[in-house]
Amino acid sequence: MCRTAALAATIGVCAGCHAPPKLTGQQAEGKRLYEIGCAHCHEKNDLHLSMVPPNLHRLFERAKLPDGEPATDSNIERAITTGKGSMPPFAYQMSKEQMDAVVAYLHTGLNDQPGD
């Protein structure tokens, strides 16, 4: 009886737990690239930028990007490729596959990152 109660309590406690989503290989690569090239500004602002870049968490859950453009893959890719505001262009620093990986990771909502 005690064992059953302990198991029920454990299940009840864990039912409210949310494990980070499992990333696909492409999303995991996108996360790695995001951490190397994006998080310094979009997460930590450890470069101490006076104009703090937008938060990218749940980016695709929003109807529009901070500049008013629709939140679509093509608009995100364009911003990465050509830069936006104080963000530099990454066209010559990322392959198409790498860019696709970053966009795939952005589609996860960055739920496995702090700052949600």
Secondary structure, DSSP 8 states (H G I E B T S, - for coil): -HHHHHHHHHHHHHHT--------HHHHHHHHHHHHHTHHHHT--TT--SS-----TTGGGSSB-TTSSB--HHHHHHHHHH-BTTB---TTTS-HHHHHHHHHHHTTTTTTSS--
